[in-house]
Amino acid sequence: MIKLTDFPPTIPLFPLPGALLLPRARLPLHLFEPRYLAMLDDTLKTPHRLIGMIQSREVPGSTDKRLHSIGCAGRLTQFSETEDGRYMITLAGVSRFRIQREVTGFTPYLRADVSWDGFERDAGPTENDRSFDRPAFLDLLGRYFDAMSLSTDWDSLKEAEDELLINSLSMLCPFDPEEKQALLEAPSLTTRRETLVTLIEFSLRGGSHEEMLQ
């Protein structure tokens, strides 16, 4: 079990709308902008190799965007360079964090002082969802995939552990950034599954996601 006290107080941030990372999940990414290539170089020099994935949000009455306060840090576990100078990396989700303040200057990419308090569950063992009705959920998911013209390996879904199934779908389903944020901030696997079901049901009804989340 990883101790949150071992995590650094300051981490680099990678704001990428719609890209959701969850604890104990993996997120593949392509890096090509010079500032994020610099972030990669600097991250590889640290003992923790952590990058914080974060969503931006719109400011009411303005065209400005600000960062959400909660993101998820991932440990850089794989990277490779393509012939055209891009990097393909994989982040392994470690823990959510809360931004305390953004750190300005010194680097071309964003950094922030963060707090890991309140997310002890993330650094613990795999979660189970004891009230999970898997057959009903897979039936709902099948109707959603048909409506969205999505395909998947159903045998793998049926055999996946609760956490892997729920978190993978939360990351992969084509939800809006605010909906992804709601999934990220769910305090437990059960509440994340309930949020996921709500989002899927609302999509099937053709409702407004923004209206639902207000």
Beta strands, then each sheet from edge to edge (+ up, - down):
strand 1: 10-15
strand 2: 26-31
strand 3: 50-54
strand 4: 56-58
strand 5: 65-67
strand 6: 70-81
strand 7: 87-103
strand 8: 111-115
sheet 1: 2+ 7- 6+ 3- 1- 8+
sheet 2: 4+ 5-
end
